[in-house]
Structures are given as structure tokens and as C-alpha cells.
Amino acid sequence: MVTGAIRNKVDKIWTDIWAGGITNPLTVIEQLTYLMFIRSLDEKELETEEFENMTGEKMEKIFPQSAAGQSMRWSKFKDNDPREIYDVISQRVFPAVKNMKHGRLPDFTEQGELIEILDGPDNAPQNETAFARYMSDAMFLIPTPQVLQKIITGLEDLYEHDLTGLDMQGDLYEYMLGKLATAGQNGQFRTPKHIREMMVELLQPTPDDTICDPACGTAGFLVSSSEYIRNHYEDTMTPEQWEHFSGDAFTGFDTDRTMLRISAMNLMLHSISHPEIDYKDSVSKQNQISDKFTICLANPPFKGTVDAESINDNLKAVTNTKKTELLFLALFLRMLKKGGQCACIVPDGVLFGSSKAHKAIRKELVENHQLRAVISMPSGVFKPYAGVSTAVLVFTKTGAGGTENVWFYDMKADGFSLDDKRSEVSDNDIPDIINRFHNLDKESDRQRTEQSFLVPRQEIADNDYDLSINKYKKVEYVPVEYPPTAEILADLHELELEITAGLKELEGML
């Protein structure tokens, strides 16, 4: 957990960068990402060297063994003069990272020219990291040696005194990502970590799953999935499952190259070195993937529209619309294997919209697949940067129906205040949601007046496939009994006498 002291240190680093003239939060995150990545490379190298010393076995190194190569290591330059640090990072480390291949950094000639790593029979191009793929247009934007030194000093202080492992480092990164507080024009915003973890807990991924987020942003859902798998299966995973975990178990698409760089970095910080992170408009004709994934987790863009000509035809066949929130639902169904699961966030309008496209996608989920749950979330979940009301849909792709009853849950609290401050509070429905979802056999006797209940498929069909919880929830009205009018008037008269007596007493004091 990122405490107040750690927050203050991060905020200090942030302020130093802003004072240096970098005011775009996304740019700040990107520059910090590069520096965290550079440090993580040195940490891995130190672990490799320690292993070599213990076993005597030679291991492949990340950094070249030349003087120039060793000078690029964080542990070698962090205490140098600010000007020296700036020159090393801007002229050597950053260009080297941009040209990183096969898990290795390139070397430099005595004249300072970069020596490219050539592809060989054992170094196929596809083995390069996603981070390296999207570094080609990256720019080092720290303006001065003084600002860079402040950032390095601040990060080093955090790593030395506050970060105790991957989990803590992940929390730090989450806190920094939380500063991306502006929603995009298409309704793009970051999903809070506790909401992502709830959705992952609902699906319970395993080491054998292939997981996709086709609107990945900073790769939060993929990271949360990886953490769940580690926490539950780390001690029992086979070498084949570990290889799958570090590579093709996780796939993400986005149309923002900066986000792709950040997401690749975020995954690498969580030991996922070769994820499938690609630049792709998921709902366009560019994306032809179908029947590939066992799990989809996503918070797709809301309120956006796309060019009708670019939309994949098989998505329009399911729901003929340009609205992204509907197209992504059709996309999940196409990309999942039969038996694959999806948990996704949708705006409330998807649940009750009256257009043909809205009804078509809801009918598709209910009649042709298995819609399992509709979890209505309070509007404050995405504050301070969005107050939109949302819900989580959980469904399984079957292609042959399977919906008997749909489980509805009215989430009233998520462990944080529902105002702009989002302070921690004791009220939290998330543990209850997870428990009830995995014990649906006990939900059949619940009344419609309770926080969760089941609704039969036929009733949903009879209501034009309306999935809003208020359509089915019953409210108990408790009659309020008031005292007789004469008694109320007597009380008012008595109060009037008391006020008059008090006024006379005050006048006597003048």
C-alpha cells in the first residue's frame, strides 16, 4: 500500500518534473517509466551476476562488458555529477534502450557510435520485447541535468527505503498512473485497481488461460490477472506454464503508442517480458482475430463513435452501430473461444438503451450465450475524473445459449468514498460480490428487495432484454405514522411560548 510518506516522495518527484517544464501527466509518466525501466535492467543484471558467483555458471548479460556498456548501468552512474549523468542517459542509455534486442543492450564504439545488435539464427526478430518494438519514436524529454538528478535521487530514495518487492513497486506505479486524471474524448479512463482485481476474482484465471484486453491502456487488467495467477499458482506452475506466462498468455491492443510503451513497461515490471502488445484498432477491419482467447477483461472506451467504413463487418452483423461500447461487446464474443469468459465495464446506457443496436447486443448475450451477472456500480467509482454510472457484465461465450437466470447485484460501496477525494472507508461490497458470485446456488431464495437476486431469462426477454437492475429490483415502502394534527399544533404552541419567554429574558438583560 502506498502510504502518505511514499505519496509525498512521489509528489515531490512529480513537482520537480513539472517545475522543469513538463506539465503533461502522460509525458511525465512516460519519462518516469523510462527511468524505472533503466533501473530495473541493472537490478536484473545484479541478480544475474549474483547467480553466476554462487553457481559458477555463465549467464547471458543485458549490458555489454565494455567500459561504455558498464557505464550505462544505474548503479554505476547514479552518484555521478549531474552533467555526467545527463550525458550518459541521453547519449548512451536512452539510444541503447531504443535499440534493445533479444534482451540485450547494444554497445558503443570508442567514438560513441552505437553498434547495432544483428539478428541471427538464435535471435529471431519476434523475440524482441514489446517495449523495444514501441521505443522507435520515443523521446527523452528531461530538460536539464539538475532536474534529472532530482528525479534519480527521488527514485533511488524510494527504491532503497520504501519499495520492498514487485508488489510495492506495482503499487507505486499504480499511484503514478492514478495521476492520469483526464478522460479522453472517447470516454477513455483508467480503471481503479480494486475494481480490476474484483473483476479478475470473478473470472479466476489459471496459468493455462490466454488473456486479452483489446483496449488495454496501461495494461492494468493484464497486470491484475498476472498477479492473481502468481498468488494462486506460483508454487505449482510447470516450466511450460511459466514460458506461457512470460509470453503469449497476455495480449493487449491500443491505438496510442505512448500507452503501448507504458503498458509494455508495466508488464515488464511484473516479470512479463514478452507480452503480445500491439498497435491495433480493435473494432476495425484491421483486427481479424477470432476464437483465440479464453478470457477477456476490459474497460472499453465509452461514448465514442468510429467511422462506419472502418468497422469490421462481422461486428456490424451482431449490432449495427458506430457506438464503441456496443461494438466492443460484439468483439469480445468474436475473440473468445467457446467456453471463454468475459468481464467488462459498460456504461448504464448499454443496459437499457432502446435502439435496435442496444437491444440486438443484449439479446445476443442472453439468447445465444450465457449472461451470468450484471453488477451495477455507483457513479462515484471513477471519480475524480468521471462521474459516469457503470456496470460490470460477466458472460460466457457458448454460441448455443445457456442463460437460465441472470444474477444482479446492486453495489453501493467499493471501499472508498464516492466523492472526488476517494478516501478509504469501511463500507465495501466487493468481498460480498465475489463470495455471492461464486455461490450462486445460494442466491435462488433471495427476494427482489435484497442487494442481489436472480432474474429468469424469460422475464428479461419479456422486458425487451432490459438489463438495468431498477427494472427488476423491488423497493419496500415503509409507511410513516405521524401524530395527530392537534398534538403537532400543541407542540408548536409550546415551542412558541418557550421562544417568547427566552426573548423577554434577553430583553431584560439590555
Secondary structure, DSSP 8 states (H G I E B T S, - for coil): ---HHHHHHHHHHHHHHHHTT---HHHHHHHHHHHHHHHHHHHHHHHHHHHHHHH------SS-SSHHHHTTSHHHHTTS-HHHHHHHIIIIIHHHHHT-BTTB--EE-TTS-EE-----TTS-GGGS-HHHHT-TT-------HHHHHHHHHHHHHHHHHT--SHHHHHHHHHHHHTT-----TT------HHHHHHHHHHH---TT--EEETT-TTTHHHHHHHHHHHHHHTTT--HHHHHHHHTTTEEEEES-HHHHHHHHHHHHTTT--S-EEEE--TTBTT----S-EEEEEE----S-B--GGGB-HHHHHHS---BHHHHHHHHHHHHEEEEEEEEEEEETHHHH--SHHHHHHHHHHHHHSEEEEEEEE-GGGGTTT----EEEEEEE--SS---SEEEEEE---EEE-SSTT--EEEEE-HHHHHHHHTTGGGSTT--TTSSEEEEEHHHHHHTTT---GGGT------------HHHHHHHHHHHHHHHHHHHHHHHHT-
